[in-house]
């Protein structure tokens, strides 16, 4: 009997270490044209059911700058200079490596009014983690940011490489995080494949649409040089810039009830 109980206990322990969902989605979409948003298919339904954002669907001419920061190539300070000069808010989704390697930049982001987002501590595939491992990844990053800024908990999470499933979104919800994906991006994370700022500028302008959540990487010299031109070009087209806090708060306000 003791042997049978031991086998059962060991089985339960092993199962607790294995994610209960084995499939994964990689965030993606069909690009829109003529200032139309992308088509995200079933992913939009998943976010509608389980929570999360990738776009501002109010149709207002507003865009949201977000940056993913896994390591530093020397361009982020210049991007921050432009954002400050142009009075544009942004969100920086950072990893543990980034926080620990460039603490002064993290402090500067916060001091200049930007949002720090959770991009995980070690940049794993969330769908390969147990719930406890998922929790540890996010909380370790939170603690690293707290030690520098005093912010106890980050509100937004962006899964590494955009990999997710229904369960990881539910786990995030239970832990008090909001998933923030994107509706505009391009291949800009290869720091050794620069094409000139005009290329980055055109990629964004060709895809931009009302309510765009724009994903950029600060390791790109092209992006660093393009950011000031993007801000000016988007303003010329009538766009304004807001924080993702504004996006979430907008959706928390009850919609007016039409009278009969």
N, C-alpha and C positions, 0 to 999 in steps of 0.2 A: 504493500500500500504506500509506504513512504517513497518507494522508487517511482510509483505512478504519479504521486503528488509532485515529486521533484521534476518529473518530465513536464507536467502541466505548467508548473511555475516557470521553468526554463522557456517553454514555448511562448508563454505570455510575455516574458521579458524580451524575447527575440522579436516577437510581433510588434512590441511597443517601439522597437527601433527601426521598423520598416514603414515607410509612408504607405497609407491605406489607399492612395490613389496613384497609379503608376503612369498615367498619361500626362501629356503636357501640351500646351499651346504656345506658339511663338507669336507675340503681338505683330500684326501686319495688316495690310489693307491694300485696296486698289486705289491708286492715286486719282484724285478728282482733277477736273480741268475747268478752265474759265471761272476761277474763284469759287468752285464748288468743293465741299468737304469730301474726304475719301469715303469709300464704301468699306465698312469693317465687317459686314456680314454677321455671323453668329456671335462674334465677340461683343458687339454692341448689346445683344440680348443678354449675354452673360453679365456684363457690367450693370445693365438695367435691373437684373434679378439679384445679383450678389453685392453690388456696390462698386464704385470706382468711376473714374473720369478719363476721358481722352480728348474732349472737345467742349466748348461752350456752345450749346445748341440754341442760344437765344437769338441768333442771327445778327447780333450787334457787331459792328466793325471794331472788334477788339482782338488782340492777340496776347499770348502769354509766353514769355521767354523762359525756357527751362534748360539747364545744362547738366550733363552727366560728367562727373569728375572721379575717375579712378586713379589717375596719377597726374603729375604736373609736368608740363613741358615749357613753362616760362611765359605763357600767354594770358593767364587768368588775371593777373594784376592789370594788364592793359585793357582787358574787357571790363573789369570793374571800374577803371577810370572812365571809360565811355559811358557806362550805365549811370555813373554818378553825374557826369557832365550833362547827360541828356535826361536825367531824372526818370529813369526807366527801372521798374522792379524786375527781379528775376528769382528763380528758385534753382539752387544748386544741389543736385542729388549726389552725395559723396559716399565713398567707401572708407573702411577703416584705414587702409593704407594712406589714402589721401589726407585724412584727418591727422594722422600721426606724423606724416612727412612734411606737411605745410600748415602747421597750426596758426601761423599769423594770417594766412589767407582766410581760414575759417572765421577767425575773430573779425577780420575786416568785413567779410560778407554780412555777418550779423550786425556789426556796428553801422553799416551803411544801409540797413533796412531790408536786406534780402532774406529769403527763406532758405533754411537748410533742410533738405529732404534726405530720407534714409534709402541708400542704395545698397545696404547690407554691409556687414563687417568684412567678410572674405570674398564677396562676389560669387556665391555659389548658384547653382540651379535650384531654385526654391522647391521645385516639384520632386527633387531627390531627397528632401529633408523630412525628418519627422516633425511633428508639431513642436516638440521641445527644441529641436535643432533650429527650426524657423524662428522661434521666440528668442533663442540665444543670439542668432545672427543680428536681429533687429535691436535687441536690448544692448548688446555689446557696442554697437555703433552709437546708440543713444548715449551711453555712458562716456564714450570717447568725446562726443560733442559737448556733453554737459561739463566735463572737466575743463574745457576751454572757454565755454560761453555762459554756463549757468543754466542753459535751457535743459530742463529735466526730460522732456519727451518730444521727439519729432513727430509731426502729425502725418506727413505724407511719405509713402513708400513707392519706389519704382523698382520692380524686379530686375535683377541682372539679365541682360540680353532680352528683356521683355518676355521671359518664360514664366508661365503661370498656369493655373487651372482653378476650377471653382473652389477647391478646398483651400488653396493658399490664400485666395481672396477672403474666404470666410475666417481663416485663422487671423489674418490681418485685422479684419473687422473686430473680432473678439479681443484683440490686443489694443484696439483703439487707433489703428492706422487706416489711412485712406489711400487706395491705389490711385496713382496718377500716371496714365499712359500718355500718348501723344497722337496728334493728327497730322503732323508735318515733320519729316526727317529725311535725311539722305546719308549716303556713306561718307562720313566725315571724321571717322575715328582712326584713320591711318595717318599718323603724324609725319610719315616720310613720303606721302603722296600728295603734295601740294599742287594745285592747279591754278592758283591765283585767286584773289578775293572776289573777282568778278564771277567765277564759277560758283562759289558758295552763295553769293548774292542772288544769282539767277535761279539757283535751285530753290531757294526760299520763295522768291517772287513768283516763280512759275506755279508753286503749289499753294500759296497763301489763300486763305478763305476766312470769312468772318468766324470768330471764335476759335481760331487755330491755337492749339497747344504745340509750340515749336520746341523740338528737341535738337540741341546742338552739343558738340563736344569741344571743350576748351583746349584739347591737345592740338587742334588744327590752327595753324598759322593763318590759313585762308579765312577761317571764321573770325579770328581775332581782328584781322584787317577789314573784314566785311561788316562787322557789327554796326559801326557808325553809319555806313551807307544803308544798311538794312533799316535802321531806325528812321533815317531821313526819308528813304523811299517809301516805307510803309506809312509814315505820317502824310506824305504827299498824296497817298491813295485814300486818306481819310481814316486810317486805323489809329487807335489809341492802345496804350499798353497798361495791363493790369497784372496784379498778383493772383496766383492761384487761390489765395484766400478769398478774393473777390468772387471767383468762379464758384467755390464751394458755398459761400454764404448766400450767393444769389439763388442757389438751388435749395437752400434751407428755408427761404422765405416762402410762406404759403402763397399759392397762386390765387388771385382774386376770383371770387365765385360770381359768375354771371347771373343776373336776375332773370326772372321769368317774364 
